[in-house]
Amino acid sequence: MKIRTSLTLWFAATVGLMSIISNLIVVFSIKEYLYNQKVEEAKDKANDVQQVIITLQKDHLEQEIPFEIQDPDLLSYTLSEQGTALYEGAYVQVTDLNSKVFSKSPNLKNKNLPILKPSTIGQLTLLLPVKNKVNNIRVLYYSSPLYINKEVIATVQVGLPLIKSERIFNQILLFELIKLFLSIVISLIIGRFLSTRALSPMVKIADEVHSMAGQNLLKLLDTSNLNKDEIGQLAGTFNELLSRISKVFDVQQRFISDASHELRSPLTSIRGHAQLLLKRGKDNPEMLKEGMEIIIRESERLERLVNDMLILARSGQRSAKNSDLDIIKSVKQLVSELQPLHDNLKFIDREEQKVILINGDQDSLRRVFINLIDNALRAVGNNGEVIVKYDIDEENIIFYIIDDGIGIKEEHLENVFERFYRVDSARDRDKGGTGLGLSIVKEIINSHKGQVSVTSTLGEGTTFMITLPFI
């Protein structure tokens, strides 16, 4: 289901639910109001009958005529005379204390209302005459005691037909149902319009992304007409992602191009000398020897290049060899192994002897320090000095590989960790460098959640700084 359809249905459902709740409140309120109105009307009818009888009783006393409440002719005549006020639209009946009906409104004809306990209020379905016909009708029934001189002398029963009230209620109910239907239909229309308008930027974004197929896959989305809402933020985030992917693609393309160039050189050399030896090597032992040495040297260079590329490819993965490592002891041991070959290499230890443990791969970190120390030794030659020392802060151990060699120009410093970047391409290639050494250093240190940086002054020397978090 499309988001636009879902939003429309959710909006319509919400409006419909609110309409149903409001309609139920209105309907039940009106029903309660109509019922209470009928109850008050029935009580008024009963009270009117009582006032008529009290008035009759007073008239009889003034005329010194005996008053008999059970006199059917007197009461019936009075009710009949007062019919318009007392029983129009109502059924009235009076019973004595023995529940015997002795007077009733003419509209009851030969029917009697049920005899219920005094002060009873309820709804009944009774078979009563309506317009010269006898039908089952619903009535609100009220039974009230009749007092004279604070003495109960009879009971008045009043029945009010609910036909008119039910008709009004049914009309109101029908109106509310129509209103509910219209509100749902209108909410569907408005919800469709609002969801279409709200999602139009997203539809535009989807169309732009779809149009990228077969074209520029990294083309940024046009966010100039988007509001700074969630959709605008999504588009901005998508553009940031595209920018990062574009940078990754550029790096990969440059890496592939540089790798192809670096691989082509030893392969071309190997192939050329192999063809030369195939033609002239048999009759020229000296050429054969020289050619074979070149092929071996270029093969070793090719092997180093492939190995370095494999290390770079795997450097982003967490090594299964990671363990708690005494990094100071490991670096000190490495320097001691190299010192017999390089008497200008020194390790400066701190006065306090501490065991600093880090979580890392010993072989990978060993390669890092070998690469940096080897670069420093090549930079100073036989006339300089290389110093390895360290410092400790609250969370990290920082190693410094310092040389007093020729240094690196400032414009090269920000690129030295890039793959296949050489400060002096011809010289480094002649020395067997692959241009991947510092890239490998950076990747390995990053995989250990550390940092590596370089500072250098031309003619004075270079310092590489490695920061590793300890446990």
N, C-alpha and C positions, 0 to 999 in steps of 0.2 A: 504494500500500500504506500502511495506517495505521501511525503510529509505534508504537502498542501491538503490532501484529502483528510489525513489524520487530524491536522489542526482544525479544519472545518468541522469535522465530526465532533471533536472535543469541545469546540466553541458552541456548537448547536446543542450538544448534550448538557453543557453547563447552563446555557440559557434555558433549555427545556426543564432541567431539574429545578432551577430557581423559579421558573414560571409555575411548575407543578406545586411547589411548596407554597408560593404566594396564593395560587388559586385555591388550594386546599384550605388555607387560612381564611380566605374570603368566603368560600362556600360554607365552611363549618361555622364561621361567625354569623353569616346571614341565616343559616339554619337555626342556630341558637337564638338569634334575635327574633325570628318569626315564631319560634316555639314560646319564648318568654312573652312575646306580645299576645299570643293566643291565651297563655295562662292568665295574664293580667285581664284580658277581655272576659274570660270565663269567670274570674273572681268578681269583676265588675257586674256581670249579669246576675251572679248569685247574690251580690250585695243589693242590686236593684230590686230583686224579688223580695229580699228580706225587708227593705225599706217600704215597699208597697204593703206588705203584710202588717208591718208595725203601724203604718198610717191607717190601715183599715181597723186595726185593733183600737187605736186612739179614737177614731170616729165612732166606733160602736160604744166605747165608754162614755163619750160626750153625749151620745143620744140615748144612753142607758139601755142599749140593746145588747143582749148576750152575744159574745163573740166566740164562735166555734171554728177553730182552725181546720177541722175535718169537714166543714161544710163545703162540699164540692161545687155547689152551684155558685156560692158567693165568690170563692177563690177563682174558679174557672171564668166567671164573668169578669172579674177584675183583671185577670191575666189577659183575657180576650180583649178587653177594652184597652189595656196597656200593651197590646201585642206588638205594635210598631217599635216601641222602646225596649221591650223585654225579650221577645223571641224572634225578631226578624234576623235571619241568618244564624239562629241558634235553636237548640232543642232544650226546653226547660221542663222539669218534672219535680213535684213535691211529694214526699212520703212522710207518713207519721213515724212515731218511734218504733212501731212494729213492722217497719219496712213495707207498709201498705200504701200504694199509690192512690192519692185522693185528688190530685190535681195535676194537670200537665198542659203544655202549650198545644194549641190546635194543630200545628204542623206535624205533631207526632201521630195524629189520627188514632188508629187502634194499636200503635206500637208503644212499648214502654222501654225506657232506658234501664240498663242493668242496675241493680241495687248494690252499691259498694259502700265500704266503710266511710264515715265522714272524714273530710280533709284529704280525700284521695285525689291524686292528679295522675293522669296517664293517657296513653293513646290506645284507642280500641278501633277495631273494624266491626261496624254494626250494620245490620239490615234495617235501613230507615227509608221513609218516603222522601223522594226528591222530585219535584215537579210532576206530581201525580203518578210517580213510579216508585217502586220499592227497589232500592239498590244497596249493595254493600259499599259503604263509604267509611273512610277513616275519619274519626272524630277525636278531638282533644276532650277528655272527660274530666269533669271536676265535681266532686261531691262535698257539700259544705253544710255544717250544722246551722239550724235556724234558731236564733235567740229572740226571746221576748222577756223583758225584765230579767235579763241575765240567766234565763232558764231555757234549755233546749226543748223546743216543742215540736220540731220537725226537721227534715233534711231536704236540702235543695240539690238536685242533680242538673248539671248543665253540660250539654254536648255541643261543641263547636266544630262544624265540618272543616276539614283540612284541605278541601279541594282547591280553594283559591290560593291558600298558602303553598300547597304543593305545586300548583301551576306556576306561581311566581318563582318558587325555588327551582323548578325544572327549567324555566326560561333563563334564570341566572346561571344554572349549571351548563346549559347549552351555550350560553354566551361565553362562559369561562373556557369551555372546551374549544370553541372557535378561536378564542383569543390565544389559547395554548398552541393550537395548530398554526395559527398565523405567526406567532412568535418563533416557533421552530423553523417555519419556512423562511421567515425573514432572517433569522440567525444563520441559516444555511447560506443564504445569499450574501449577507454581510460577512460571514466567516470566510466564504470563498473569496470575496473581494479583498478582505484584509490579509488573508494568508497569501494570496497571489501577490499582493503589493509588498508584503513583508519579505517574501521569499524571492522576489524578482532579482535582487542583487545576487543571491545564491545561484539562481538559474543562469544569470549572466556569467557568473564565474564558471559554472559547469560548461556553458557553451564555449567559453574561452579555452578551458582545459581540453574540451573535446576537439576544438579546432587545432590544437597543437599537434595532434596525431599526424605524423608524416611531415611535419614542419619543424619549427624550432621548439624542441621539447622543453627548453629552459627559459622560454620567454616569460617575463614577469607579468603578472596580472595588472590590469589597469584599475587602480584603487582611487583615482582622482574623484570619482562621482559617488563613492561609498561613504556612508555615515560612519562615525567613530563608535559603532555599536559592536555586538558580538560578531556579526558577519564581516564588518570591516576589519576587526581584529583577526578573524580567521584568515581573511585574504592577506593581511600583512604578515601573519605567521607563515602562510603558504609561500609568500614571496621570499621571506627569510630562508625558508627551507630550500627553495629553488636556488637562491644565491649560494647557500652552502654546498648544495649538490653541484652547482656549476663550478665552484672552486675545486671540489673533489675531482670532477671530470677534467678540469684543466690540469690539475696535478697529475692525474693518471695519464692524460695524453702526453704531458711533458715527460713523465717517467717512461712511458712506452717509447717515445721518440728518443730520449737519452739512452735508454737501455738498448734499443736497436742499434744506435750509433756505436755504443761501447762494445756490443757483441760483434758488430760487423768488422771492426778493426782487427781483433785477433783472428777471427775466422778468415778474413781476407788474407791476412799474413800467413796463416797456416796453409791455406789453399795455394797461395802463390809459391811458397817455398816447396810445398809438396810437388807441384807441377814442375818446378825448376829441377828438383832432385830427380824426378822421374825421367827427365830428358837428359840431364848432364851429370847426375850424381854418380853413375856407375864408373865413369872415367876420371872423376875428380874427387878423390878421397877428402881433400881439405874442404871443398864445397859441401860435400855430403855431411861432414862433421858439423860445419857451421850451420847448415840448414836444419839439421836435426836439433841442434841446441836452440835455434830460434823457435822451431815448432814446439819443443818442450816448454820453453819459456812462455810462449803465447798460450799454450794449453793450460799452464799453471795459472796464468793471469785470467784466462777464461773461467777456470775452476773457481778462483777466488771471487770473481764477479758473480757467478751463479750462486755460490754459497752465501755471499752477502745479500743477494736479492731474496733468497729463501729465508734468511734471517729477518729481513724487513717484512716479508709477507707474514711471518709467524709472530712478529714482535707484539702485535696487538692482542694476542691471545694470552691468557693467564697460564703461566707454566705450571705443570704438575709437579715440578721439582722444587717449588717454593718451600722454604723452611726457615726456621729461626736461624739467623746467620750472624756471627760475630764479625761485623764488617771491618772493624779496625784491624783485627788479627788477619783477615783475609787480604786486605790491601797491603799490610806490612809484609806479609809472606810473599806477595807478588813482587814487591819492590826488591826484597832480598834476593829473589831468584834472578832478577834482571841486573842487579848491581855488579856481579862478576863480569858481565859483558859491557856495562856502561858505568865507568867509575865516576861520571859526572851526574849520576842519579842519586838523590838523597831523599830520605824519609824523616820528617821532623815529628817526633812524638811529643805528647803533652806530659807535663810533670806528673799529674795525677793519672793513675792507671785505671781506666774504666772499661767495663765490658758493655759495649753498645750492640744490642740485638736489633736486627731488622728482619722483616719477612721478605725473602727474595730468593732468586735463583742464582746460586754461586757462580755457575759457568757463565751466565749472561753478564753479571756484574763484573766478572773477571775480564770478559771481552771489552767492556766499557773502558776500564782502566788501562788495559793493554793498548787499545786504540789511541787514547788520549796521551799516554806516556810515549808511545811510539811516535805520534805526531810531534810531540814536544822535543824528543831526541833528534828527530830529523831536522827540526827548525833550528836547533842550536849547533848541530854538527859536533865537532870535537873541541870547539872553543867556548862553549857555554855550559850552563848548569840547569838541571831540571830538579825542582823541589816538589815533593808531595807532602802536604800537611793537612790537618783537619781542625775543625772547631765544633763546639757543641752548644746548642741553645736549648730551650725548654722542650722542644718537640722534634728537633731534627739534628742530624749530623751533617756537616758541610765539609766536603773535601775540596782542596785546591791543588791543581796541577799547574805549576808556575814554571815558565821558562824565560830566559833572557835572550831569546833569539831575535830574528829579524822582525817579528811582529806581523800584524795583518792590517791592511789599509781599512779605514773606517767604513768605506762604502761596501766592503765585503763582509763586515761582521754580521749583518742581519740575514745573510744568505748562506753562511757557512754550514748550517744544519740541513740545507736542502739537498735532495738526492742528486748525485752526479755533479754537484757544484764544486769547482776547483778554483782556488785562488790563483794558482799558476798551472793551467791545464797541461801544458807540454811537460813541465818538470815533474808534476805529480804522476802523470801517466808513465813517464820514463822510469820512475821509481817503483812502478808496479801498483800504484794506488788505483782504486776503483771509483773513487768519488762518493762512496757510500758509507765510509767509516763513521763520520760525524752524524749522519742520518740514523745509523744503527744505534749510536750512543743515545741520541735523543729519544728514539722509539723505546729502547730498553728502559731508560730512566722514567719515561712517562708511564710505562706499564707497571713500574714500581711506585707509582704515585709520587714521583719526585720531580725535580727540575734541574735543568742544566743551562748554563749561560756562559758567555765569554766576554772578556774585556781585553783590549790590546792597544799598545802604543807602537807605532811604526819605529823600528830601530831599537826599541827597548825591551820588548818581549810580550808574551801573551799569558793570560791566566784563565783557565777553565774552572768553573765552580759547579760542583754537583751537590745537590741538596736531597737527602733521603730521610723520610720520617722513620723514627725508631719505635719499637713496641713500648 
